[in-house]
Amino acid sequence: MSSVNVEIMDPVTATGRYLLHPKMHLPESELPPLLPSMAIEGLPPMRQSMYLPEAEKLVMTYVERWQIVSLDSFFLLGLSLTGFIHSGVISVDRLVAMAILYGILFVLDDLFIDSPNDILLGQYGIAPSIRNSPDQIKEYLDKVLNEIFGQKSKPLPSSANPVEMIFWEVGHDIQRLSNAEWFNTFVEGINEWFQASISSHADIVSGHNLCVQDLKSYSRMRAGNFGGTFIQLLQEFASECYLTEEMRSLPFMLEAKSAATMHMAFVNDIYSYHKESMQEENPRNLITVLMESEEKTFVQAVHAAIGLANLHARTILDLELKTSNSAVQRHLQGLKELIAGQLYYSTVQKRYRHPDSFFPELRDVIASPPVASHSTNGESPGQALLTYNALAGVPLPIGQTVRVPGP
C-alpha cells in the first residue's frame, strides 16, 4: 500500500475551509458583512432592557439554589436574549421570569437534541433512557410542558426533578403575572414548538431527511420548530398588551406572525452556521439547505439567506404602512423590536463565535457583553457595551439612540 503525504491545512485559511466543504469557494472578501446587511432601514436601534442589572442579581440568586454545573451559563444566556428581544419589558419580575424560561428551554434543547450528555442529564435528575427514542422524549416533554409548566400538576409531586421544579415555578410566576386565557394559549404555543422540534429531530435521526429536501420543506419545518408562536406571545407578556384570539387570527396578523418567525429563524441559521453545520454536523440550517438543494456555493447561499431574512423583515415594515389601528400598530412595533433584538443579540453573543468561523466578524471569541453594572469594572453598562463592541468588531455600539446603517 503506497503512502500518501497529507498536508495539514489551517482551517482558518480560505484553502483550509475549502477542503472542509468543496462548495465554500471563498475568498471571504465576497461575503457580505452580516449586521450591516440585515440591519435594514426601518428596524429599531440596538437596545437592551433598563432592568438588566437588577434582573441579573435575581437570576444568579435563583441559580445558586440549584447548585447545578452550567445552569448559570444557560440562565445568563436566557437573560441576555430576553434583554435584547424584549427590551421594552415593563418590569423586572417579567424580565426575570422570561429569562428563566428561555434558560431552561435552552437546557432542554441541548439535553435532548443539540448536545446530548448523560452526565448532564443525571445532574438534572433525568433518566438517560428517556433519550432512547423521539417518542420517549415526546412523552416526557409533554408531561413537563403541558402538565407541570401548564400548572395542571398541583401540588408538584415530591419526586419532581430539578427541571420539573424549575418549569413548575416559572410557569406559576408567568401565570400569576398574566391572565388565564393568555396563559393557556401560551402553554399551547410552547407545546407546539417542542412537538415540532421532536418531529424534525425524528426526521433526521431516522435518515429520512424530508425536512431538508429543499427550501420549501425546510421553511415549513422551521416555521414550527423555531418557536415563533410562543416567542411572540411573550412579547405581549413583556408589554402586558394582550391581543384577543380573534385579532391574532386575522389574516393580516397571521402574515406578520409568519414573517417575524421566519426572519428570526433565518437570522439564527445564519449566525449559528458554524455551530450547527461544522461542529454538530446538523443538516437543519438554511445555508446548508441552499448549498445542497440548489447547488449554491457558500458565498451564494449566504447572500441568498440574508436576502430571505430581509424579505421577511420588509414584510412587517410594509404591513405597518397598511394599518391605522393603534393596537395593531403597537403589536407590529413589538415585532420589529423582537426581530431587531434577535439580530443584535446574535451579533454580540459568544455562543455564535468561533476561531474557525467562516464569517470574519464571528471569529473573535471574547466574553459576552455585561448585563449588569456590577460586572462592568466600574463602567456604566452603556460604556461597558461600547468597550465590548469595540473589542468584538461590532460596527456600532449598543444604545437606545444608535441606528445601524443598511447595506
Secondary structure as the mmCIF struct_conf table of DSSP 4:
data_model
#
loop_
_struct_conf.conf_type_id
_struct_conf.id
_struct_conf.beg_label_comp_id
_struct_conf.beg_label_asym_id
_struct_conf.beg_label_seq_id
_struct_conf.end_label_comp_id
_struct_conf.end_label_asym_id
_struct_conf.end_label_seq_id
HELX_LH_PP_P HELX_LH_PP_P1 GLU A 7 ASP A 10
TURN_TY1_P TURN_TY1_P1 PRO A 11 VAL A 12
BEND BEND1 THR A 13 THR A 13
HELX_RH_AL_P HELX_RH_AL_P1 ALA A 14 LEU A 20
TURN_TY1_P TURN_TY1_P2 PRO A 22 LYS A 23
HELX_RH_3T_P HELX_RH_3T_P1 GLU A 28 GLU A 30
BEND BEND2 LEU A 31 LEU A 31
HELX_LH_PP_P HELX_LH_PP_P2 PRO A 32 PRO A 33
HELX_RH_AL_P HELX_RH_AL_P2 LEU A 34 MET A 38
BEND BEND3 ALA A 39 ALA A 39
TURN_TY1_P TURN_TY1_P3 GLU A 41 GLY A 42
BEND BEND4 LEU A 43 LEU A 43
HELX_LH_PP_P HELX_LH_PP_P3 PRO A 44 MET A 46
TURN_TY1_P TURN_TY1_P4 MET A 50 TYR A 51
HELX_RH_AL_P HELX_RH_AL_P3 LEU A 52 GLU A 64
TURN_TY1_P TURN_TY1_P5 ARG A 65 TRP A 66
TURN_TY1_P TURN_TY1_P6 VAL A 69 SER A 70
HELX_RH_AL_P HELX_RH_AL_P4 LEU A 71 ILE A 85
TURN_TY1_P TURN_TY1_P7 HIS A 86 GLY A 88
BEND BEND5 ILE A 90 ILE A 90
HELX_RH_AL_P HELX_RH_AL_P5 VAL A 92 ASP A 109
HELX_RH_PI_P HELX_RH_PI_P1 ASP A 110 ASP A 114
BEND BEND6 SER A 115 SER A 115
HELX_RH_AL_P HELX_RH_AL_P6 ASP A 118 GLN A 123
TURN_TY1_P TURN_TY1_P8 TYR A 124 GLY A 125
HELX_RH_3T_P HELX_RH_3T_P2 PRO A 128 ASN A 132
BEND BEND7 SER A 133 SER A 133
HELX_RH_AL_P HELX_RH_AL_P7 PRO A 134 ASP A 142
HELX_RH_PI_P HELX_RH_PI_P2 LYS A 143 ILE A 148
TURN_TY1_P TURN_TY1_P9 PHE A 149 GLN A 151
BEND BEND8 SER A 153 PRO A 155
HELX_LH_PP_P HELX_LH_PP_P4 LEU A 156 PRO A 157
TURN_TY1_P TURN_TY1_P10 SER A 158 SER A 159
HELX_RH_AL_P HELX_RH_AL_P8 PRO A 162 LEU A 177
BEND BEND9 SER A 178 SER A 178
HELX_RH_AL_P HELX_RH_AL_P9 ALA A 180 VAL A 205
TURN_TY1_P TURN_TY1_P11 SER A 206 GLY A 207
HELX_RH_3T_P HELX_RH_3T_P3 LEU A 210 VAL A 212
BEND BEND10 GLN A 213 ASP A 214
HELX_RH_AL_P HELX_RH_AL_P10 LEU A 215 ASN A 225
BEND BEND11 PHE A 226 PHE A 226
HELX_RH_AL_P HELX_RH_AL_P11 GLY A 228 SER A 239
TURN_TY1_P TURN_TY1_P12 GLU A 240 GLU A 240
HELX_LH_PP_P HELX_LH_PP_P5 TYR A 242 THR A 244
HELX_RH_AL_P HELX_RH_AL_P12 GLU A 245 ARG A 248
TURN_TY1_P TURN_TY1_P13 SER A 249 SER A 249
BEND BEND12 LEU A 250 LEU A 250
HELX_RH_AL_P HELX_RH_AL_P13 PRO A 251 TYR A 271
TURN_TY1_P TURN_TY1_P14 SER A 272 SER A 272
HELX_RH_AL_P HELX_RH_AL_P14 TYR A 273 TYR A 273
HELX_RH_PI_P HELX_RH_PI_P3 HIS A 274 GLN A 279
BEND BEND13 GLU A 280 GLU A 280
HELX_RH_AL_P HELX_RH_AL_P15 LEU A 286 GLU A 294
HELX_RH_AL_P HELX_RH_AL_P16 PHE A 298 GLU A 320
TURN_TY1_P TURN_TY1_P15 LEU A 321 LYS A 322
HELX_RH_AL_P HELX_RH_AL_P17 SER A 326 VAL A 348
HELX_RH_3T_P HELX_RH_3T_P4 LYS A 350 TYR A 352
TURN_TY1_P TURN_TY1_P16 PRO A 355 ASP A 356
BEND BEND14 PHE A 358 PHE A 359
HELX_RH_3T_P HELX_RH_3T_P5 PRO A 360 LEU A 362
HELX_LH_PP_P HELX_LH_PP_P6 ALA A 367 PRO A 370
BEND BEND15 ALA A 372 ALA A 372
HELX_RH_3T_P HELX_RH_3T_P6 SER A 373 SER A 375
BEND BEND16 THR A 376 THR A 376
TURN_TY1_P TURN_TY1_P17 ASN A 377 GLY A 378
BEND BEND17 GLU A 379 GLU A 379
HELX_RH_AL_P HELX_RH_AL_P18 PRO A 381 ALA A 392
TURN_TY1_P TURN_TY1_P18 GLY A 393 GLY A 393
BEND BEND18 PRO A 395 LEU A 396
TURN_TY1_P TURN_TY1_P19 GLN A 400 THR A 401
#
